Amino acid sequence: MGEWKEQKLNDLVSINQRSIDKHYPHKIIEYLDTGSVTRGKIESFEYVEIEKAPSRAKRLVSKGDIIISTVRPIQRHYAIMNSVNPNTVVSTGFAVITCKDTINPYFLYYYLTQDEITNYLDIVAEGSTTAYPSITPNVISELDIPLPPLPEQQSIASVLSSLDDKIDLLTRQNKTLEALAETLFRQWFVEGAEEGWETGKLGDEFDFTMGQSPPGSSFNEDGNGIIFFQGRTDFGFRFPDARVYTTEPKRYAKKFETLVSVRAPVGDMNLAIEDCCLGRGVAAFRYKHNSTYHTYTYYKMKSLMAQIKQFEDNGTVFGSIGKDDFKKLENTIPPKELIKKFKAEASPLDEKIFKNTIQIRTLSRLRDMLLPKLMSGEIRVY
């Protein structure tokens, strides 16, 4: 394998090459704003008439271009454009980076999205004199990059892409599984609800624990004590991430209990991925008649979100919902036998979501460990 050479990024890429001009042929554009992409995941495009498009809808992109938001880089609004339509347009809030033949776009994407680079761009942005922390495209083009020969660039990108592809596949599978379980719940308990079912309050069917914050002096990020959730900050898809721990827990949730955010924003939901401590911004719910009915509890609470989220706008500065408010929520109570049947049908879907989540987290840790080592040449790919 050849030697690595440090090069200036300016010699390897072009930035913001093309923008809409008077000759642009499309009347409808597929527009991507900075807020619609995070950590490589594009959530959605907006389809708008060119005459009604936002003023920032100007930047043209090609397949393989890298887009990085120049405002608040620490928010990680970046992606590589794996597919592009003729009418795709992105915000001028992005720096659009086009690679020359001497650098692999995916290799560069992984290099630019390392935490070390993101943190550097954030430091520069915070020192800017603009209204918002921001960088200019020149800050990116002036970066120095250690560059291996092109075949090794392609091999490195292939290793990292294979991990990202597997993570993406499992993530999409989880969303499909949740949609299936949610559809089943709706068919059985919402569309299929019968007039003879008991009506009551939420407290008739579920027990719950309101959180209480431990002393701030007990918090740590070193793994000492028990996982602690103050609010929905660490909530993710289905399960929260372990970030903060406490050595002086006050209130607890058991593994797989349903967690609900009770302070602004009210109503965000997750499942406890393991036993944890609850701060005052979270409540934990369990089915009163069988605490192992985690799947039913989760989807039932989700079905009540319209009622719960009303407390987000309750006339106070910050929305919140309390213990008595939960107890008084209107609730239709299905027969226990039907709930038992739903558990048997839907629990395997949730178990697969859990297993996928563990695998996603394992692969993500592996990727994050390999990324800086591959990019520095500490680990070589032959």
Buried (B, 14 or more C-beta within 10 A) or exposed (E): EEEBEEBEBBEBBBBBBBEBEEEBEBEEBBBBBBEBBBEBEBEEBBEBEBEEBEEBBBBBBEEBBBBBBBBBBBBBBBBBBEEBEEBBBBBBBBBBBBBEEEBBBBBBBBBBBBEEBBEBBBEBBEEBEEEEBBBBBEBBBEBEBEBBBBEBBBBBBEBBBEBBEBBBEBBEBBEEBBEEBBEBBBEBBEEEEEEEEEEEBBBEBBBBBBBEBBEEEBBEEEEEBBBBBBBBBBBEEBBBBBEBBBBBBBBBBBEBBBBBBBBBEBBBBBBBBEBBBBBBBBBBBBBBEBEEBBBBBBBBBBBBBEBBBBBBEEEEEEBBBEEEBBEEBEBBBBEEEBBBEBBEBBBEBBEBBBEBBEEBBEBEEEBEEBBBEBBEBEEEBE
